Amino acid sequence: MVFELSRHRWELPLDHPGPCGDPTLEIVEWRARFGHQLVLCDGEGLPLAELPARVAAPDVSFTAFVSWAGFDPADVALADTPGHEAYRPVLTRVRAALVDHLARRARERSAAPGRPGPAARPAPRPWPATDGRRTTASPAAPGRRTDPARATVATAYPGVSRRG
């Protein structure tokens, strides 16, 4: 089973690029509900830390991978905390790009022919309530002996005859 719905990748130019260059953002949207994750990676793409995405997207699950040579493995896990101002421009630019991307994808999904938008989707139907047994086999006539194994087979497999 393939969980990946789509993958998008682009460079994020910074206002004041340093010697580490511009970060690369790759967003993977998932078919299943995995939540929202922001994974900070080094310049080679090796994951260093995971932060909350802090982007409201209730109908989309995604993982955003940010690769940048400027992330220091020693303190990248603290990138969102006060005192780590070197990471703030990168995270601000990444989160703005996430918001833009998710808004664009929402417009694409609602405009796709034959695909209803979130408001037009039918409500999920409840699963039929059963006691877990099929009851298609008729009960034996009073006074008639039945083979319990045949009755069980007939109950479990309605197409199977109870006659031997």
C-alpha positions in Angstrom: 0.0 0.0 0.0 1.3 3.4 -0.9 0.7 6.0 1.7 2.2 8.9 -0.2 -0.3 11.2 -2.0 2.0 13.8 -3.4 5.5 15.2 -3.1 6.7 18.8 -3.7 10.2 20.2 -3.5 11.7 23.7 -4.0 14.4 26.0 -2.8 13.4 28.7 -0.3 15.4 31.9 -0.9 16.3 33.7 2.3 16.5 37.5 2.5 20.1 37.4 3.7 21.6 34.1 2.7 24.7 33.2 4.6 27.5 30.8 3.8 25.2 27.9 4.3 23.0 28.8 1.3 19.2 28.6 1.0 17.2 25.8 2.6 15.3 23.2 0.6 11.8 22.4 1.5 10.2 19.0 0.6 6.5 18.4 1.5 5.1 14.9 1.4 1.3 14.7 1.7 0.0 11.4 3.0 -3.2 9.5 2.1 -3.5 8.2 5.7 -3.9 10.4 8.8 -0.3 10.9 10.1 -0.6 14.5 11.4 1.6 17.4 10.7 5.4 17.2 11.1 8.3 19.5 10.4 11.6 17.6 10.1 14.8 19.6 10.2 17.6 17.9 8.2 21.3 18.8 7.6 22.5 19.8 4.2 22.7 16.2 3.1 19.1 15.4 4.1 19.9 13.5 7.3 17.1 14.2 9.8 18.3 16.0 12.9 15.1 17.0 14.8 11.3 17.1 14.6 9.3 20.1 15.5 5.6 20.9 15.4 4.5 22.3 12.1 2.3 24.9 13.7 0.2 25.1 10.5 -3.6 24.6 10.6 -4.5 22.0 8.0 -7.3 19.8 9.4 -8.0 17.8 6.2 -4.3 17.2 5.2 -1.6 15.0 6.7 1.9 16.0 5.7 5.6 15.9 6.6 7.7 18.8 5.7 11.5 18.1 5.4 13.7 21.2 5.6 17.3 20.6 4.5 19.8 23.3 5.3 23.5 23.2 6.0 23.1 25.8 8.7 21.4 23.5 11.2 23.8 22.6 14.0 23.1 19.0 15.2 24.0 20.1 18.8 21.1 22.6 19.2 18.7 22.1 16.2 16.1 20.4 18.5 15.8 23.8 20.3 15.3 25.7 17.1 11.8 27.0 18.1 12.9 28.2 21.6 13.9 31.7 22.5 17.6 32.3 22.1 18.0 30.6 18.8 17.6 33.6 16.6 19.8 32.2 13.8 17.0 29.7 13.0 14.1 32.1 13.2 14.3 33.4 9.5 14.5 29.9 8.2 11.5 28.6 10.2 9.5 31.7 9.4 10.1 31.3 5.7 9.4 27.5 5.9 6.1 28.0 7.7 5.0 30.7 5.3 5.8 28.4 2.4 3.8 25.6 4.1 0.8 27.9 4.4 1.0 29.0 0.8 1.4 25.4 -0.4 -1.5 24.0 1.6 -3.8 26.9 0.4 -2.8 26.2 -3.2 -3.4 22.5 -2.8 -6.8 23.1 -1.1 -7.8 25.2 -4.2 -6.6 22.4 -6.5 -8.6 19.8 -4.6 -11.8 21.8 -4.6 -11.5 22.6 -8.3 -10.6 19.1 -9.5 -13.4 17.7 -11.7 -15.4 14.8 -10.2 -13.8 15.3 -6.8 -16.0 17.0 -4.1 -14.5 19.6 -1.8 -14.5 19.1 1.9 -17.9 20.7 2.4 -19.6 18.6 -0.4 -18.4 15.2 0.8 -21.1 12.9 2.1 -21.2 12.1 5.8 -19.7 8.7 6.6 -22.3 6.0 7.1 -22.3 4.0 10.3 -21.3 0.4 10.0 -24.4 -1.9 10.2 -24.9 -3.3 13.7 -24.9 -7.1 13.9 -24.3 -9.7 16.5 -21.5 -11.1 14.4 -23.4 -14.2 13.2 -25.3 -14.8 10.0 -28.8 -16.0 10.5 -29.8 -17.1 7.0 -30.2 -20.8 8.0 -33.7 -21.7 9.2 -34.0 -23.4 12.5 -34.7 -27.1 12.5 -38.2 -28.3 12.7 -39.2 -29.4 16.2 -38.3 -33.0 16.8 -35.9 -33.1 13.9 -32.3 -34.0 14.7 -29.7 -31.7 13.2 -26.0 -32.1 12.8 -24.4 -29.1 14.8 -21.4 -29.0 12.4 -23.6 -28.7 9.3 -25.7 -26.1 11.0 -22.6 -24.1 11.9 -21.3 -24.3 8.3 -24.7 -23.3 6.9 -24.8 -20.4 9.3 -21.3 -19.2 8.5 -21.6 -19.8 4.8 -25.1 -19.1 3.6 -24.5 -20.5 0.1 -23.6 -24.0 1.5 -26.4 -26.5 1.7 -27.1 -28.2 5.0 -27.9 -31.4 3.3 -25.1 -33.9 3.1 
